[in-house]
Amino acid sequence: MDDGQRDLAPVGWAAHAPAIGVDIRAVVLVEGISDQVALEALALRRGRDLGAERISVVPMGGARSIGRFLELFGPRGLDVRLAGLCDVGEEGDFRRGLEPAGLGSHLTRADMESLGFHVCVADLEDELIRSLGTASV
């Protein structure tokens, strides 16, 4: 989900992470800050400490920015383990970003999932509500 946020400060921070001694093992790319907050809250609820696991959830400021983030974190950049979530409406943006980053060609949704990039139908918040149940939300 694009929260209208275009501040890509995490990109700058992450690019300098190795130089300042921050060890990132994996990155989960999400569209916006609300997606980041939702995933981090869910991780806490499930007893996961993403920081201790060296996993960073990075909001991209919209799915169309995925190419920049894949260049930074992918095989041609920091080469960390990658995953991502997007809403069904942005599936094409993700697919178009994954191919030039060297992560496959002519990717189907199943191919994207095998790479760790999942499509939320209709959106991440809807998927969380469905998985938790409305009473829990």
Beta strands, then each sheet from edge to edge (+ up, - down):
strand 1: 26-30
strand 2: 55-59
strand 3: 81-87
strand 4: 117-120
sheet 1: 2+ 1+ 3+ 4+
end
